[in-house]
Amino acid sequence: MPQLSRRRFLTSFAAAGIAAAGPSWLMSAGPAFAGPATLLKAGRRTIEVKRRAATVYGLTQADGTHGLVAEVGKPFRVRLENGLDEETLIHWHGLTPPWKQDGVPEVSQALLFPGAAHDYDFPLTRAGTNWMHSHHGLQEQGLLAAPLIVRDPADARKDVQEVVVLFHDFTFRDPAEVLAGLQGGGQADQAQTAPMDHGEMGHAAMGHGAPTPAAAGGHSGGSDVAVPGAAHLNDVEYDAFLANDRTLDDPEVFRVERGGRVRLRLINGAAATNFWIDLGGLEGRLIAVDGMPVEPVRGKRFEFAIAQRLDIALDLPKNEGAWPIFAIREGRRERTGFILATTSGAIERLGGEAAEAAAAVGLALEGKLRAVQPLAGRRADREHTVAITEAPGYVWMLNGKRHGENAPLSVSEGERVEITFRDHTTMAHPMHLHGHHFQVVAINGRRFPGAMRDTVLVPSQGSVTVAFDAVNPGEWPLHCHHLYHMNGGMMTTLKYEL
């Protein structure tokens, strides 16, 4: 069979209806939200995990498409319908809508009752890899999440195949039982820590050595005793880790062309797990984080915190072959992933564990990132410090207050704002600000012009400073994206003064 040209190869895939992420994850751009609203339904579906049936949530279009693809410059016109027998609401993570369309219960709008629907309509001003997920209770742990890709027509004309993958951690248990176990001290790992590579990968890999012991009351698994000189990494045990709903027992295979160009759009939708992305035998160029372009960073392994996104450009070998891409749980050997394979590439069986435990996810990569479009040079008009603390009973706080007791952080429209997060706990926390993109401008007090993001990892006993322009009035959640930490109280809001 003669070798297809790359353009004919990609065109043949589109004609066959096989988009970036395979049949069940088809993300057809179509006429991106032109005309009537796209119907997006929150419902239930059944997947197979390690040969067991599991009923999970889903966000699907009328034709079964899981997730959404839109186009920059066009409106985000979506009707969200609640097809569940319980209340829900969906947050558009990475988009910057008007405040009342952000999808956060008790902050921007009311919950949707079963059978109810709500219309969203706002302009899309930035292309990027985003996602959407429930912001109600623990529904996100039950896979009520999906990709939300905003494409740039200029990029779409390039001869590049897109591969979209949403990663998740999975449990057969009721998430409410998991949280109750954490609050009672019986569910968490027993002071689970990770090997530290101080030159490259660990929480302490910032030139400052290992973290110091946490303050009294620090959570460290089943006991309430902090582990001296070590960060506590994982506090929830999982039955499996998924890539587009699948484990490495039966991974998704994306057919690619020999010598082809691929853009990986990777989304860490895990509730409580940081990963390392391992490209195996390939080398890639990291070209965007959280949907925002960065100066390319070459590598084979990339740190990948909860709720973050990585866009990685690959130039594939010209030979036939199969190349697995792994997501390895920090501090452990468990992994998930998917496979890129040519038509005749031999696909080998893959194990669910790496040869050795991964190190902690930290800020080594963060310190190397530089935004393609940084904030304009300007002094901060307002500065806030947010202290991250914890207390016995699995209580997580910002500035000494749990969500519901908190006082919002005040800003005024037009201000340049800086927020410094200081983590006094034994765990790292992925901090997410709604309605804005911020620039990472300091790690442990060292200033640098870092990446534009919406979620940044704050390491145990470390500090991170971010800056943003207050250009989207409203009251916006600011919280840890570890689902159980947020439900344990780790959320406040950023409120514009009138």
Helices and strands as residue ranges (DSSP letters): H 6-15, G 23-25, E 38-49, E 52-61, E 68-71, E 75-82, E 90-93, G 99-101, E 117-123, E 128-134, G 139-142, E 145-151, H 153-156, E 161-170, H 175-184, E 240-243, E 253-255, E 261-268, E 275-278, E 284-289, E 292-299, E 301-304, E 309-315, E 322-329, E 335-341, G 366-368, E 382-391, E 395-398, E 409-411, E 416-423, E 429-433, E 438-443, E 446-447, E 452-453, E 455-458, E 463-469, E 475-480, H 483-487, E 491-496
